[in-house]
Amino acid sequence: MALLFPVALPAWAQLQDTTLQLQEIVVSARAGANRNRQAKPSASVEEYLQKSEKIGMIKRGAYAWEPSINSMTTERLSVTIEGMKIFHACTDRMDPVTSYVETSNLSKLAIGSGFEANPNATNSIGGSLDLQLNKAGFCADGLDVNAHSGFESNGGRQLYSADVSYATPQLYLNSGVSHRHSGSYRAGGGGEVPFSQLTKNNAFASFGYVLADRKALEATLIYDRASNVGYPALAMDVAAAEGLIASLSYTVENPLPLFYKWESKAYFNRIVHAMDDAKRPPETVAMHMDMPGKSRTGGAYSTLSGRSARHRYSLNVDAYYNQSYAEMTMYPSNPNEIPMFMLTWGDVRTLNGGLFAVDEYQISGSHTVRLSAKGSLQRDGAQSDFGWNTLKIYYPDMKRYANRFVGNVAGRYRFRWSAWESNLSAGYGSRAPSVSEAYGFYLFNTFDAYDYLGNPQLEQEAAWETALSLGWKRRTVEANAEASCFYFSRYIVGKPSAELSHMTPGASGVKVYRNLPHATILNLSLLLKCWLSDSFLWSGKATFARGRDDRKNPLPLIAPLCYDATLTFRREKFFAEGGIVGAARQVNFSPEYGEDETPGYLVANLALGYSFKALGLIFDLKAGAENLFDAYYSTYADWNNIPQRGRNVFLNLGARF
Amino acid sequence: MKPVYSIFIEGGDSFGYREANGFPYYQHLNLPLTMRTFVRAFVRTFAIFVKKARRLAILMPAAALLAACDKNRNTDADEIPDPTEGLTKVRDFQIGRYTVSAYNETGELRLGYTKLYFAVADASGKFIDSAALSAFPEMDMGMMKHSTPRSEITKVPDKALYETYYAFLMYSGQGNGKWYYDLKLTVGSVTDSISDVEIDVKNVFRPDGKTERRVIQSVSADTSADASGKRYVVTLVEPVAPKVGSNDVSAYIHERKDANTYIPVERFALKLDPRMPSMENHSSPNNADLTWSADEQRYKGTVNFSMTGYWKLNLILQNEHGATLYGNPVSGEVEASSLYFEVEF
């Protein structure tokens, strides 16, 4: 638990015992290039994330799953791309920011639980996710070329990607392109889930140059465009979702005595998102709508990291400015009526600047204490008069801009003795309401069929977090049990407002975001690993969560008991993996938020791999089947109970030069 | 006590706040020598800037004064300036040697509320600001004739302009009717008039240009609270330029005494419920019912539009005791009141 455990894409098993992130001054190993250790190298970023027991995935279709950490989603998490703030552009959450990158863009996914020491996490309570970019690094690897292709039977999904990197100790350059597309998938039993198709293209380039002794300049550019993406669980699809992510950073090694690294970065990203219902059969579309949105963020941060004999510490200053704009045009069935237009995000601007400090002190070989604090000032409001006038109808005495202070303090105590390790952590922190929670205007939620109205007069949500973990590790056995509990005050959630009238055809009513006096979320997890021999690894995990509001009613999207077990065989060029994934019946569901009881399920997966050399190239061949017995199932987090993919046979071929 | 933030300019007594003991302020700070030089340079630059700014500040009121004198010089003659600036001409009426020109914002007479201004000019084009006007519009439908709710024609203060409004119950051609206009002008002791001049009252359409838009409604009290059968005309005035957000909404209520006599009613109220029929009768909150405004001499309220599009302003006409005279609440199956106006933008 307790810390950022960077989940490396190439090897999930590598639990790095890092206290502070980014210990390397420069990434010297080519971390992202070799995806071939994965059971299914063509997996999407979401599929990789899903393997962590910390992460759950809300699914509205085959694409752009929304990650949750500690049973909390986007508005309670900080998702950054190597420290860069980036915010989704879709008012209906069809584009979590993890959907604007490809696996080839990334080297690691660092997951922080609760108020853990992620210097650039702001407005987060549940945790943080930092997607670390794939950089060749300043090393002597020279030229490296990779090509990859994958095919999956279910939906005819295909992936093609190629990247090239060139690295010397003086400079590096790596770049790649990828293309992914798929038709609609079939659920267990063979029924097609219409409108679950997708197309995604991605290109990226990273560049680094050593300016002078111990000073380096690095730049990254990612362009990602998904088009014709279906969302079977929603009423609309996406015509195009386009992301452009750019950063420039400057790093100095050993800038000052006691500090080993000073990194400063300026960045900009832009997301343009266009919802579309033009492909749906007209009889299923109550009213044709256009819903484009955009999100632009610019910012900078500077981190100073240092260590001495017993201390490791870091100071960070960050600032960002975000523009979130979304509009909706509805075309009435009467052609003589003019279209109806509104701003669903009235050009909401957020300016945020913060300071962060952390220190870890090793009292002795077995006792370690860490303290961290972050404070940020934020100013947000609807910049456009149109948007402001709209909200003023509902909040006549609202102020144009809200000034807020958000922050957190957290402490952790770690005890190690023999094979045992225990972590006890506690923290208190707050977050500002998200753009939708504060300024969203009549955002229709297809899950509970309510129109959601933002509330600019919301107070900051705050929470106490306590977590306890106990681990036991031997050469062939590893076990870890963990519990985390969040006690919220001023918990932000939508509550029905009888006096407001709905807008979306067929909606049940209007919910307005309010602060509940309190709410509780509890997460439990258990991990077990056994190396049965040099070649066989058995691993299993189980998780459970509960969430309750102030009246002890269940919170939505809380996982029931989930479990999986995997047996992996690896010897030289051979690889084989078989496993099961399942969940118990979801009994603590929330009817208030449109949930119903989700039955339990159990699916089996199988994968085989073989590496060989031919024609002077190294080939990696992987084949396997997901949902081997073609079970029809949906999970607690599947929007409107859309069924998951049925049996899927995949074949991957990678070549390295 | 020494003021810490006082500013001292060496050699410049014209500007600053010299400190009692005469020390430049930076000496308090005990700064290093180079720093002092820097501060000195900065303070000097600042002083020059302030001096220039002061000079400018003196000049500015003088310039304003000159400009004001200029204006006075141009208007001191007994010539009256054109009072119709910003308005569009509807038409001219020739009454004797005077031309009476009708103006308003749109240049048209329209069904429902139409504001009208008159400017009176003599043969030489000089505007007359001491005239008196009265008028009578009448619709001739062959079998019957009627007038329409209207106000007296009154003088606009401080302008050679006269104003009135009409609440046209019908447009020209409706029921094969035609509008005729009588206009009487008195200048000094001389009164002259014209009569039965045909005027063109245009119909009002929704943005598609072909569907009629409801902006005026004739009703008669027919409820259990008041079954007197008294007839009223309700006329929508605002919003003229509706926008998303909060809008002023205003209306007139006239009681029809006979076909030619309509008396403004002051103590009634109009309950307001705006709806979007295309959006499952979506409504907006925090609207204010229309009540009598003595200042503006009409009923005023607030209507909130949560989006652009077609809105129905459902109304209930209530008397001074809150009893319903006409109209019904909107709820469930009842999608509209029998009294409503239309706004589409």
Contacts between the chains, C-beta under 8 A, distances in Angstrom:
chain1	res1	chain2	res2	distance
A	287	B	278	7.9
A	330	B	279	7.6
A	330	B	307	7.9
A	330	B	309	7.6
A	332	B	278	4.1
A	332	B	309	7.1
A	332	B	310	7.2
A	333	B	278	7.1
A	334	B	278	6.5
A	336	B	206	7.2
A	336	B	208	4.3
A	336	B	210	7.4
A	336	B	211	5.6
A	337	B	206	7.9
A	337	B	208	7.6
A	337	B	278	6.0
A	337	B	309	6.8
A	337	B	310	4.8
A	337	B	344	7.1
A	338	B	207	5.0
A	338	B	208	7.6
A	338	B	308	7.2
A	338	B	309	6.5
A	338	B	310	7.0
A	338	B	344	6.1
A	338	B	345	7.6
A	339	B	308	7.6
A	339	B	309	7.1
A	340	B	276	7.4
A	340	B	278	7.3
A	340	B	279	7.1
A	340	B	307	4.9
A	340	B	308	5.7
A	340	B	309	3.3
A	340	B	310	7.9
A	341	B	244	7.9
A	341	B	307	6.2
A	341	B	308	4.5
A	341	B	309	7.4
A	342	B	244	6.7
A	342	B	306	6.8
A	342	B	307	3.8
A	342	B	308	7.2
A	386	B	244	5.9
A	386	B	245	7.6
A	388	B	245	7.9
A	389	B	243	7.0
A	389	B	244	6.0
A	389	B	245	2.7
A	389	B	246	6.7
A	390	B	244	5.5
A	390	B	245	6.0
A	390	B	306	6.3
A	390	B	307	7.8
A	392	B	245	6.2
A	392	B	246	6.3
A	393	B	245	6.2
A	393	B	246	6.2
A	393	B	284	5.6
A	393	B	285	6.7
A	393	B	286	6.1
A	393	B	304	4.0
A	393	B	305	7.8
A	393	B	306	6.0
A	394	B	285	6.1
A	394	B	286	7.2
A	396	B	246	7.8
A	396	B	286	6.0
A	441	B	306	7.9
A	442	B	306	7.4
A	499	B	285	6.3
A	500	B	285	5.9
A	501	B	281	7.3
A	501	B	282	5.4
A	501	B	283	4.3
A	501	B	284	7.8
A	502	B	280	7.1
A	502	B	282	6.7
A	503	B	276	8.0
A	503	B	279	5.5
A	503	B	280	7.9
A	503	B	282	4.6
A	503	B	306	7.3
A	503	B	307	7.8
A	505	B	279	7.1
A	505	B	280	5.6
A	506	B	280	7.8
A	507	B	280	8.0
